[in-house]
Amino acid sequence: MSEKIRLGRRVPRVLTVLLAVLLTALAGYAVIASMHQSALVDTVAAQANGTDNYQRAAYLVTSELALIQETLREPMGEERLQLPIVSQQAYDALVRMAGVEEIHREAQDIADTHRDLRPLLDAFLTQLDRGDYGAAIETVEDRIEPNYNVLIERLLHEQNEHLAEYDAQQATARRDSQRTVIAVVIVFVLVLIVVAGLGLSARAHRRQVETMAATDPLTGLPNRTAFGTRLADALAGGGGLPTVLVVNIDGFRDVNDQLGQHVGDLLLVEAGQRMAAAVRKEDVVARLGGDEFAVLLCDDAPETDEAVATRLIEAFQQTFVLDEITVDLEVSIGAAVARDGEDVTTILRQADAAMHDAKRLHSGFHRFEQAHRHDADARLSLLGDLRRALDDPDQLTLHYQPKVAVCSGALVGVEALARWRHPSRGPISPAEFIPVLEVTSLMHRFTEQVLTMALNQAREWLDAGHRVPIAVNVSPRSLLDPAFPDRVAALLAETGVPGDQLCVEVTEYALMSDPEAAIEALHRLHGLGVKASIDDYGTGYSSMTYLKLLPVDELKIDRSFVKDMADDQSSRALVASTVELGHSLGLTVVAEGVEDQDAVHALRAIGCDTAQGYHFAKPLPAEALTAQLAAQPVR
């Protein structure tokens, strides 16, 4: 009996011990499970951060290739300045990506491959700087684009593998949570509550990690990745096509550099708050990086983008007070409306291009128009044709328009005018192709080729006994090039033409855009004996002070004043005053665009020296003018 009592007492004690052991084991299991779960969450967080590194690396490498292509189309555009910066950012992002995946050699190989492509990029930029656009196109098409496409493909493949690992980690975390809950339910309700609480905590942690992965840590706004996802969803939604605004804070870099990063961060935080308050509830505001933000408008209502942009501009018109420092800033906003078939990258690039246009034009807001892209493509095509024309002696030629003495009608010189006969389009007006050349370094090569042809023709005329001074138009880009006078000197020496047989015609704009550089260039040319003429005088913004200092020999009165001077007293008075001014400065005065005998009589009456125009002769090929010279020598 006593044995049964002892047994009865022993059983509860054993059960208590077993329960205690069981509870202790369960508690230990719960602790271990919690630690394991926490480790999984940390792994997921790390994987999420790594995913962001992969996505940023892919975006920057893709952007780098896009900038290379844009720089090829517009060598002097802002993309040329951005390219080295984005290239370095892309490499840094690849290095960070490789650091996330230290055990995977492929990520490091991708970063090393990008680094090995840097010499190609440097070679491409050097070719652009030399004006060797044929070699630059070949470098991009044959070497850079294929290598970058392979690099991007490897990068995307590696990113997909990383995402698969991330998904697997999440799946593992969910399975472990479920096992923990099931085990606790089976054994003890109390442990179930504890483990359930741990499970809820873990899920909240995961949600927090996922939220952090899609949020800019400084401003609390969605980041570039989240914005791209929202934009992709809007494009696939089947509703109205969305509009994207890219917003850049003008002057932010000065704030950051002069007032410190802390003040810069405060500015970005308040800027984000102002933008979020200025848009509608359904719109999405995100920080893309640095001082660049984006707004997603998920409707296609007309002019909505401009209305929202106006509110954003007004929001920045209020002074920022940052740590008792007042700062006044403005924004530049570019808008792009999505079109059927366009992707996230294309729309963001278009909005970014429009933003840069707004910044360049100081307009505050600029909308991307598809016609701009077509115009840019046409200009790029024309530039490529011009580059080939410079290698084809049959396409680019010179015609020569006589310049005659007003008093006697005798030939006193000629003006060389470029003519381009396109192999398929036929003659193309200088008014169409000269502006395309003026914004590229190809203008230097074009100017040198025109000078070479003109001086060779002058040499032929000299050998035939005809001393014919030739005037050549020189663009501001060429005149302000420090090497230009030296190239002229070399061409004069090569052809054996005296310097006084060449006259460079420059516009008032070329002189006034950088007067000091223009004066220095003209003095160097004057030292070679080369004469200088101010073309289209009266249409620009000449300063009398600079006109007095300029080493010029001739003023050319614009045709707009000459064409109606016989009937319009105002035009006659302007021409007469210009003639008087030129003579008082010891200059020869030339009237352009003379088309009738009445204009000749009027010019003779006011004492104009020289004239040119259709009344005397249209621009002529060298052969036709040579025949005239044989009949009427130059005086």
C-alpha positions as CSV (number, residue, x, y, z in Angstrom):
1,M,0.0,0.0,0.0
2,S,2.7,2.3,1.0
3,E,4.5,1.3,-2.2
4,K,1.4,2.5,-4.1
5,I,1.3,5.7,-2.2
6,R,4.9,6.3,-2.8
7,L,4.3,5.3,-6.4
8,G,1.3,7.7,-6.5
9,R,3.4,10.5,-5.2
10,R,6.3,9.6,-7.4
11,V,4.1,9.7,-10.5
12,P,3.1,13.4,-10.1
13,R,6.7,14.3,-9.3
14,V,7.8,12.4,-12.4
15,L,5.1,14.1,-14.4
16,T,6.1,17.4,-12.9
17,V,9.7,16.8,-13.7
18,L,8.8,15.5,-17.2
19,L,6.6,18.5,-17.7
20,A,9.3,20.8,-16.4
21,V,11.8,19.1,-18.6
22,L,9.3,19.3,-21.4
23,L,8.6,23.0,-20.8
24,T,12.3,23.7,-20.5
25,A,12.9,21.8,-23.7
26,L,10.1,23.6,-25.4
27,A,11.3,26.9,-24.0
28,G,14.8,26.1,-25.3
29,Y,13.3,25.0,-28.6
30,A,11.3,28.2,-28.7
31,V,14.5,30.2,-28.0
32,I,16.4,28.2,-30.6
33,A,13.5,28.6,-33.1
34,S,13.4,32.3,-32.3
35,M,17.1,32.7,-32.8
36,H,16.9,30.7,-36.0
37,Q,13.9,32.8,-37.2
38,S,15.8,36.0,-36.4
39,A,18.8,34.7,-38.3
40,L,16.5,34.0,-41.3
41,V,15.0,37.4,-41.1
42,D,18.5,39.0,-41.0
43,T,19.4,36.8,-44.0
44,V,16.3,37.9,-45.8
45,A,17.1,41.5,-45.0
46,A,20.6,41.1,-46.3
47,Q,19.2,39.4,-49.4
48,A,16.8,42.3,-49.8
49,N,19.7,44.7,-49.6
50,G,21.7,42.6,-52.0
51,T,18.7,42.6,-54.4
52,D,18.7,46.4,-54.3
53,N,22.4,46.4,-55.1
54,Y,21.8,44.1,-58.0
55,Q,18.9,46.3,-59.3
56,R,20.9,49.5,-58.9
57,A,23.9,48.0,-60.6
58,A,21.7,46.8,-63.5
59,Y,20.1,50.2,-63.8
60,L,23.4,52.1,-63.8
61,V,25.1,49.8,-66.3
62,T,22.0,50.2,-68.6
63,S,22.0,53.9,-68.0
64,E,25.8,54.0,-68.8
65,L,25.1,52.3,-72.2
66,A,22.2,54.7,-72.9
67,L,24.5,57.7,-72.1
68,I,27.2,56.3,-74.5
69,Q,24.6,56.1,-77.2
70,E,23.3,59.6,-76.4
71,T,26.8,61.0,-76.4
72,L,27.4,59.4,-79.8
73,R,24.2,61.2,-81.1
74,E,25.0,64.5,-79.4
75,P,28.8,64.7,-78.6
76,M,28.5,68.1,-77.0
77,G,25.4,67.5,-75.0
78,E,25.1,67.1,-71.2
79,E,25.2,63.3,-71.5
80,R,28.9,63.7,-72.4
81,L,29.5,65.3,-69.0
82,Q,27.4,62.7,-67.2
83,L,28.9,59.7,-68.8
84,P,32.2,59.4,-66.7
85,I,30.1,60.0,-63.5
86,V,27.6,57.3,-64.2
87,S,30.3,55.0,-65.4
88,Q,32.1,55.3,-62.0
89,Q,28.8,54.9,-60.2
90,A,28.1,51.7,-62.2
91,Y,31.4,50.3,-61.3
92,D,31.0,51.2,-57.6
93,A,27.6,49.5,-57.6
94,L,29.0,46.4,-59.2
95,V,31.7,46.3,-56.6
96,R,29.1,46.5,-53.9
97,M,27.1,43.8,-55.6
98,A,30.2,41.6,-55.7
99,G,30.7,42.2,-52.0
100,V,27.1,40.9,-51.2
101,E,27.9,37.7,-53.1
102,E,31.5,37.0,-52.0
103,I,31.0,33.2,-52.4
104,H,29.9,33.6,-56.0
105,R,32.7,34.3,-58.4
106,E,30.4,35.4,-61.2
107,A,29.5,38.7,-59.4
108,Q,33.1,39.6,-59.1
109,D,33.8,38.6,-62.7
110,I,31.0,40.9,-63.8
111,A,32.6,43.8,-61.9
112,D,36.1,43.0,-63.3
113,T,34.6,42.8,-66.8
114,H,33.1,46.3,-66.4
115,R,36.4,47.6,-65.2
116,D,38.2,46.0,-68.2
117,L,35.8,47.9,-70.5
118,R,36.9,51.3,-69.2
119,P,39.7,51.6,-71.7
120,L,37.1,51.2,-74.5
121,L,35.0,54.0,-73.0
122,D,38.1,56.2,-72.7
123,A,39.0,55.4,-76.3
124,F,35.5,56.3,-77.5
125,L,35.6,59.7,-75.6
126,T,39.1,60.4,-77.0
127,Q,37.8,59.7,-80.5
128,L,34.9,62.2,-80.0
129,D,37.3,64.8,-78.6
130,R,39.5,64.4,-81.8
131,G,36.3,64.7,-83.9
132,D,36.9,61.2,-85.3
133,Y,33.2,60.3,-85.3
134,G,33.6,57.4,-87.8
135,A,36.0,55.7,-85.4
136,A,33.7,56.5,-82.4
137,I,30.7,54.9,-84.2
138,E,32.8,51.9,-85.0
139,T,34.0,51.6,-81.4
140,V,30.4,51.8,-80.0
141,E,28.8,49.5,-82.6
142,D,31.5,46.9,-82.9
143,R,33.0,46.8,-79.4
144,I,31.2,48.8,-76.7
145,E,27.6,47.8,-77.4
146,P,28.3,44.0,-77.9
147,N,30.4,43.9,-74.7
148,Y,27.9,45.9,-72.7
149,N,24.9,43.8,-73.9
150,V,26.7,40.6,-72.8
151,L,27.6,42.3,-69.5
152,I,24.0,43.4,-69.0
153,E,22.7,39.9,-69.8
154,R,25.1,38.3,-67.3
155,L,24.1,40.9,-64.7
156,L,20.4,40.2,-65.2
157,H,21.1,36.4,-65.1
158,E,23.0,36.9,-61.8
159,Q,20.2,39.1,-60.5
160,N,17.6,36.5,-61.2
161,E,19.6,33.9,-59.4
162,H,20.0,36.2,-56.5
163,L,16.2,36.8,-56.5
164,A,15.6,33.1,-56.6
165,E,17.8,32.7,-53.5
166,Y,15.9,35.5,-51.8
167,D,12.6,33.7,-52.5
168,A,14.0,30.5,-51.2
169,Q,15.1,32.2,-48.0
170,Q,11.6,33.5,-47.5
171,A,10.1,30.1,-48.2
172,T,12.4,28.6,-45.7
173,A,11.5,31.2,-43.1
174,R,7.8,30.5,-43.6
175,R,8.2,26.7,-43.3
176,D,10.2,27.0,-40.1
177,S,7.6,29.3,-38.6
178,Q,4.9,26.8,-39.4
179,R,6.9,23.9,-37.9
180,T,7.4,25.9,-34.7
181,V,3.7,26.7,-34.4
182,I,2.6,23.1,-35.1
183,A,5.1,21.7,-32.5
184,V,4.0,24.1,-29.8
185,V,0.3,23.4,-30.5
186,I,0.8,19.7,-30.1
187,V,2.8,19.9,-26.9
188,F,1.5,22.8,-24.9
189,V,-0.9,25.7,-25.3
190,L,1.3,28.1,-23.4
191,V,4.2,27.5,-25.7
192,L,1.8,27.9,-28.6
193,I,1.0,31.4,-27.4
194,V,4.7,32.2,-27.0
195,V,5.7,30.8,-30.3
196,A,2.6,32.4,-32.0
197,G,3.8,35.7,-30.6
198,L,7.3,35.0,-31.9
199,G,5.8,34.1,-35.3
200,L,3.8,37.3,-35.4
201,S,6.9,39.3,-34.4
202,A,8.9,37.6,-37.1
203,R,6.3,38.3,-39.8
204,A,6.2,41.9,-38.7
205,H,10.0,42.0,-39.0
206,R,9.8,40.6,-42.5
207,R,7.2,43.2,-43.5
208,Q,9.4,45.9,-42.0
209,V,12.4,44.6,-44.0
210,E,10.4,44.5,-47.2
211,T,9.1,48.0,-46.5
212,M,12.6,49.3,-45.8
213,A,13.9,47.7,-49.1
214,A,11.3,49.8,-51.0
215,T,11.8,53.0,-49.0
216,D,14.3,55.8,-49.2
217,P,15.8,55.8,-45.7
218,L,16.4,59.6,-45.6
219,T,13.0,61.0,-46.8
220,G,10.7,58.0,-46.1
221,L,9.5,58.2,-49.7
222,P,9.5,55.2,-52.1
223,N,12.9,54.7,-53.7
224,R,13.8,54.2,-57.3
225,T,13.1,50.4,-57.2
226,A,9.6,50.9,-55.7
227,F,8.9,53.7,-58.2
228,G,9.9,51.5,-61.1
229,T,7.6,48.8,-59.8
230,R,4.6,51.2,-59.4
231,L,5.3,52.6,-62.9
232,A,5.5,49.1,-64.4
233,D,2.2,48.2,-62.7
234,A,0.6,51.4,-64.1
235,L,1.8,50.5,-67.6
236,A,0.4,47.0,-67.3
237,G,-2.9,48.1,-65.7
238,G,-4.8,48.6,-68.9
239,G,-6.1,52.0,-67.9
240,G,-5.0,55.4,-69.0
241,L,-1.3,55.7,-69.8
242,P,0.6,57.3,-66.9
243,T,2.8,60.4,-66.9
244,V,6.1,60.7,-65.1
245,L,7.6,63.9,-63.8
246,V,11.3,64.0,-62.9
247,V,12.2,66.8,-60.5
248,N,15.7,68.2,-59.9
249,I,16.6,70.7,-57.3
250,D,18.6,73.6,-58.9
251,G,21.5,74.6,-56.7
252,F,21.4,71.6,-54.3
253,R,25.0,70.8,-54.9
254,D,26.1,74.2,-53.8
255,V,24.0,73.8,-50.6
256,N,25.6,70.4,-49.9
257,D,29.2,71.6,-50.7
258,Q,29.0,75.0,-48.9
259,L,26.7,74.3,-45.9
260,G,27.5,70.6,-45.3
261,Q,25.9,67.3,-45.9
262,H,23.7,67.6,-42.7
263,V,22.0,70.7,-44.1
264,G,21.7,69.0,-47.5
265,D,19.9,66.1,-45.9
266,L,17.6,68.4,-44.1
267,L,16.8,70.1,-47.4
268,L,16.1,66.8,-49.1
269,V,13.7,65.7,-46.3
270,E,11.8,69.0,-46.4
271,A,11.8,68.9,-50.2
272,G,10.2,65.5,-50.2
273,Q,7.6,66.6,-47.7
274,R,6.7,69.7,-49.8
275,M,6.4,67.6,-52.9
276,A,4.2,65.0,-51.2
277,A,1.9,67.7,-50.0
278,A,1.7,69.4,-53.4
279,V,0.5,66.4,-55.4
280,R,-2.8,64.6,-55.3
281,K,-3.6,61.6,-53.1
282,E,-3.5,59.1,-55.9
283,D,-0.1,60.4,-57.2
284,V,3.2,58.7,-56.1
285,V,6.3,60.8,-55.1
286,A,9.6,59.0,-54.9
287,R,13.2,59.9,-54.5
288,L,15.3,58.5,-57.3
289,G,18.6,59.4,-55.7
290,G,20.7,62.5,-54.9
291,D,18.6,65.6,-55.4
292,E,16.4,63.9,-58.1
293,F,12.8,63.0,-57.4
294,A,10.0,61.6,-59.5
295,V,6.2,61.9,-59.5
296,L,3.9,59.2,-61.0
297,L,0.6,60.6,-62.3
298,C,-1.7,57.6,-62.9
299,D,-4.1,59.2,-65.3
300,D,-4.0,60.7,-68.8
301,A,-6.0,63.9,-68.2
302,P,-4.8,66.7,-70.5
303,E,-2.4,69.2,-68.9
304,T,-2.4,67.4,-65.5
305,D,1.4,67.2,-65.6
306,E,1.7,71.0,-66.1
307,A,-0.8,71.7,-63.3
308,V,1.0,69.4,-60.9
309,A,4.4,70.9,-62.0
310,T,3.1,74.4,-61.3
311,R,2.2,73.4,-57.7
312,L,5.6,71.8,-57.2
313,I,7.3,75.0,-58.5
314,E,5.2,77.1,-56.2
315,A,6.0,74.8,-53.3
316,F,9.7,75.6,-53.8
317,Q,9.1,79.3,-54.0
318,Q,8.9,79.4,-50.2
319,T,12.2,79.9,-48.4
320,F,13.7,76.8,-46.7
321,V,14.9,77.4,-43.1
322,L,17.4,74.7,-42.2
323,D,19.2,74.9,-38.9
324,E,18.5,78.6,-38.8
325,I,20.0,78.9,-42.3
326,T,17.7,80.3,-45.0
327,V,18.0,78.9,-48.5
328,D,16.1,79.8,-51.6
329,L,16.0,77.2,-54.4
330,E,14.1,76.4,-57.5
331,V,13.3,73.2,-59.4
332,S,13.5,72.0,-62.9
333,I,10.8,69.6,-64.0
334,G,10.6,67.3,-67.0
335,A,7.4,65.4,-68.0
336,A,7.0,62.4,-70.2
337,V,3.6,60.8,-71.1
338,A,3.9,57.1,-71.7
339,R,3.1,55.7,-75.1
340,D,2.0,52.2,-76.1
341,G,4.9,49.8,-76.0
342,E,7.2,51.9,-73.9
343,D,8.9,50.5,-70.8
344,V,9.9,52.0,-67.5
345,T,13.5,52.8,-68.5
346,T,12.3,54.7,-71.7
347,I,9.8,56.8,-69.9
348,L,12.2,57.8,-67.1
349,R,14.9,58.6,-69.7
350,Q,12.5,60.8,-71.7
351,A,11.3,62.6,-68.5
352,D,15.0,63.1,-67.5
353,A,15.8,64.5,-70.9
354,A,12.9,66.9,-70.6
355,M,14.1,67.9,-67.2
356,H,17.5,68.8,-68.6
357,D,15.9,70.8,-71.3
358,A,13.9,72.7,-68.6
359,K,17.2,73.3,-66.7
360,R,19.0,74.5,-69.9
361,L,16.2,76.8,-71.0
362,H,15.5,78.0,-67.4
363,S,11.8,77.4,-68.0
364,G,11.0,75.5,-64.8
365,F,8.9,72.9,-66.7
366,H,9.4,71.2,-70.0
367,R,7.3,68.4,-71.6
368,F,9.0,65.7,-73.7
369,E,7.6,65.7,-77.2
370,Q,8.1,62.8,-79.5
371,A,8.8,65.2,-82.4
372,H,12.0,66.2,-80.5
373,R,13.2,62.7,-80.8
374,H,12.5,62.6,-84.5
375,D,14.3,66.0,-84.9
376,A,17.2,64.7,-83.0
377,D,17.3,61.5,-85.1
378,A,17.2,63.6,-88.3
379,R,20.0,65.8,-87.1
380,L,22.1,62.8,-86.1
381,S,21.5,61.3,-89.6
382,L,22.4,64.5,-91.3
383,L,25.6,64.8,-89.1
384,G,26.6,61.3,-90.2
385,D,26.1,62.2,-93.8
386,L,28.2,65.3,-93.3
387,R,31.0,63.3,-91.8
388,R,31.0,61.1,-94.9
389,A,30.7,64.2,-97.2
390,L,34.0,65.5,-95.7
391,D,35.7,62.4,-97.0
392,D,34.1,62.7,-100.5
393,P,35.6,65.5,-102.7
394,D,32.6,65.3,-105.0
395,Q,30.0,66.3,-102.4
396,L,31.4,69.5,-100.8
397,T,32.4,72.3,-103.2
398,L,32.7,76.0,-103.2
399,H,31.0,78.6,-105.2
400,Y,32.3,82.2,-105.4
401,Q,30.1,85.4,-105.3
402,P,31.9,88.4,-106.8
403,K,32.4,91.6,-104.7
404,V,32.4,94.7,-106.9
405,A,33.4,98.3,-106.4
406,V,30.3,100.4,-106.2
407,C,31.8,103.4,-108.0
408,S,33.2,101.4,-111.0
409,G,31.6,98.0,-111.0
410,A,35.1,96.4,-111.1
411,L,35.6,93.0,-109.5
412,V,37.6,93.5,-106.2
413,G,37.2,90.1,-104.6
414,V,35.0,87.1,-104.0
415,E,33.2,85.4,-101.1
416,A,33.5,81.6,-100.9
417,L,30.2,79.8,-100.2
418,A,30.0,76.1,-99.3
419,R,27.7,73.9,-101.4
420,W,26.7,70.3,-100.6
421,R,25.3,67.9,-103.1
422,H,24.0,64.9,-101.2
423,P,24.3,61.7,-103.2
424,S,20.6,60.8,-102.7
425,R,18.9,64.0,-101.5
426,G,20.6,66.4,-104.0
427,P,21.6,69.9,-103.0
428,I,21.2,70.7,-99.3
429,S,21.0,74.4,-98.3
430,P,23.8,75.7,-96.0
431,A,21.0,77.0,-93.8
432,E,20.1,73.4,-93.0
433,F,23.5,71.8,-92.5
434,I,25.6,74.7,-91.0
435,P,23.6,74.9,-87.8
436,V,24.1,71.1,-87.3
437,L,27.8,71.5,-87.7
438,E,28.1,74.5,-85.4
439,V,27.1,72.5,-82.3
440,T,29.7,69.8,-82.8
441,S,33.5,69.7,-83.1
442,L,33.1,68.6,-86.7
443,M,32.8,72.3,-87.5
444,H,36.6,72.6,-87.1
445,R,37.2,70.0,-89.7
446,F,34.6,71.6,-92.0
447,T,36.1,75.1,-91.6
448,E,39.6,73.7,-92.3
449,Q,38.4,71.9,-95.4
450,V,36.6,75.1,-96.8
451,L,39.8,77.2,-96.1
452,T,41.9,74.6,-97.8
453,M,39.7,74.6,-100.9
454,A,39.5,78.4,-101.0
455,L,43.3,78.9,-100.6
456,N,44.0,76.2,-103.3
457,Q,41.7,78.1,-105.6
458,A,43.4,81.4,-104.8
459,R,46.7,79.7,-105.6
460,E,45.4,78.6,-109.0
461,W,44.2,82.2,-109.7
462,L,47.6,83.6,-108.7
463,D,49.4,81.2,-110.9
464,A,47.1,82.3,-113.8
465,G,47.9,86.0,-113.0
466,H,44.7,86.8,-111.2
467,R,45.0,88.3,-107.7
468,V,41.6,87.6,-106.2
469,P,41.1,88.1,-102.5
470,I,38.8,85.4,-101.0
471,A,36.5,85.9,-98.0
472,V,35.6,82.8,-96.0
473,N,32.9,82.7,-93.3
474,V,34.2,81.4,-90.0
475,S,31.9,80.2,-87.2
476,P,32.2,81.3,-83.6
477,R,33.2,77.8,-82.6
478,S,36.2,77.9,-85.0
479,L,37.2,81.6,-84.3
480,L,37.3,81.0,-80.5
481,D,39.3,77.8,-80.9
482,P,42.8,78.7,-79.6
483,A,44.4,76.5,-82.3
484,F,42.6,78.2,-85.2
485,P,45.2,80.9,-86.1
486,D,47.9,78.3,-86.1
487,R,45.9,76.2,-88.6
488,V,45.4,79.2,-90.8
489,A,49.1,79.9,-90.7
490,A,49.9,76.3,-91.7
491,L,47.4,76.4,-94.6
492,L,48.9,79.7,-95.9
493,A,52.4,78.3,-95.8
494,E,51.3,75.1,-97.4
495,T,49.5,76.8,-100.4
496,G,51.9,79.7,-100.7
497,V,49.1,82.2,-100.7
498,P,49.9,85.7,-99.2
499,G,47.9,86.4,-96.0
500,D,46.3,89.5,-97.5
501,Q,44.5,87.3,-100.1
502,L,42.4,85.8,-97.3
503,C,39.6,87.5,-95.4
504,V,37.8,85.8,-92.5
505,E,34.2,86.9,-92.1
506,V,32.8,86.6,-88.6
507,T,29.4,87.6,-87.1
508,E,28.8,90.1,-84.4
509,Y,27.6,87.2,-82.2
510,A,31.0,85.5,-82.6
511,L,32.8,88.6,-81.5
512,M,30.5,89.5,-78.6
513,S,30.1,86.0,-77.2
514,D,33.8,86.2,-75.9
515,P,35.2,89.5,-76.9
516,E,38.6,89.0,-75.3
517,A,39.2,85.6,-77.0
518,A,37.9,87.0,-80.4
519,I,40.2,90.1,-80.2
520,E,43.2,87.8,-79.4
521,A,42.4,85.5,-82.4
522,L,41.9,88.4,-84.8
523,H,45.2,90.0,-83.7
524,R,47.0,86.7,-84.4
525,L,45.4,86.4,-87.8
526,H,46.2,90.1,-88.5
527,G,49.8,89.3,-87.8
528,L,49.7,86.8,-90.7
529,G,48.3,89.5,-93.0
530,V,44.8,88.0,-93.0
531,K,42.0,90.6,-93.1
532,A,38.9,90.4,-91.0
533,S,35.3,91.4,-91.8
534,I,32.3,91.8,-89.5
535,D,29.5,90.0,-91.3
536,D,25.8,90.9,-91.1
537,Y,26.6,94.1,-89.3
538,G,23.6,95.7,-87.6
539,T,21.8,92.5,-86.7
540,G,23.7,91.6,-83.5
541,Y,24.8,93.4,-80.3
542,S,28.0,95.1,-81.2
543,S,29.7,97.3,-78.6
544,M,31.3,100.5,-80.0
545,T,34.0,100.0,-77.4
546,Y,35.0,96.6,-78.8
547,L,34.5,97.7,-82.4
548,K,37.1,100.3,-81.8
549,L,39.5,97.7,-80.4
550,L,38.9,95.0,-83.0
551,P,41.6,94.5,-85.7
552,V,39.0,94.4,-88.5
553,D,39.3,95.8,-92.0
554,E,35.7,95.6,-93.3
555,L,32.1,96.0,-92.2
556,K,29.4,94.1,-94.2
557,I,25.9,95.7,-94.0
558,D,23.2,93.0,-93.7
559,R,21.0,92.5,-96.7
560,S,17.8,93.3,-94.6
561,F,18.9,97.0,-94.6
562,V,20.1,97.1,-98.2
563,K,17.1,95.5,-100.0
564,D,14.7,98.4,-99.5
565,M,17.0,101.3,-98.9
566,A,16.1,103.0,-102.2
567,D,12.4,103.3,-101.1
568,D,12.7,103.3,-97.3
569,Q,14.3,106.4,-95.8
570,S,14.9,104.6,-92.4
571,S,16.9,101.8,-94.1
572,R,18.8,104.4,-96.2
573,A,19.6,106.4,-93.0
574,L,20.9,103.3,-91.2
575,V,23.1,102.2,-94.2
576,A,24.4,105.8,-94.5
577,S,25.3,106.0,-90.8
578,T,27.0,102.6,-91.0
579,V,29.1,103.7,-94.0
580,E,30.0,106.9,-92.2
581,L,31.0,104.9,-89.0
582,G,33.1,102.5,-91.0
583,H,34.9,105.2,-92.9
584,S,35.6,107.1,-89.7
585,L,37.3,103.9,-88.3
586,G,39.2,103.4,-91.5
587,L,37.2,100.4,-92.6
588,T,35.9,99.3,-96.0
589,V,32.1,99.0,-96.1
590,V,30.4,96.2,-98.1
591,A,26.7,96.1,-98.8
592,E,25.2,92.6,-99.1
593,G,22.1,91.5,-101.0
594,V,22.1,94.2,-103.8
595,E,19.4,93.1,-106.2
596,D,18.6,96.1,-108.4
597,Q,20.2,99.2,-110.0
598,D,18.2,101.5,-107.7
599,A,20.1,100.1,-104.7
600,V,23.4,100.6,-106.6
601,H,22.6,104.2,-107.2
602,A,21.6,104.7,-103.5
603,L,24.8,103.0,-102.3
604,R,26.9,105.1,-104.7
605,A,25.2,108.3,-103.4
606,I,26.2,107.6,-99.8
607,G,29.7,106.5,-100.6
608,C,29.6,102.8,-100.0
609,D,32.8,101.1,-101.1
610,T,31.8,97.5,-102.2
611,A,28.7,95.6,-103.0
612,Q,27.7,92.0,-103.7
613,G,24.4,90.5,-104.7
614,Y,22.3,88.9,-107.5
615,H,22.3,92.2,-109.3
616,F,26.0,91.7,-110.1
617,A,26.2,87.9,-110.0
618,K,25.0,84.8,-108.3
619,P,27.6,82.5,-106.6
620,L,29.5,80.9,-109.4
621,P,31.6,77.7,-109.7
622,A,35.3,78.4,-109.9
623,E,35.5,77.5,-113.6
624,A,32.8,80.1,-114.5
625,L,34.4,82.8,-112.4
626,T,37.8,82.0,-113.9
627,A,36.4,82.7,-117.4
628,Q,35.1,86.0,-116.2
629,L,38.5,86.9,-114.7
630,A,40.1,86.3,-118.1
631,A,37.8,89.0,-119.6
632,Q,37.8,91.4,-116.6
633,P,40.9,91.3,-114.4
634,V,40.6,92.2,-110.7
635,R,41.4,95.8,-109.8
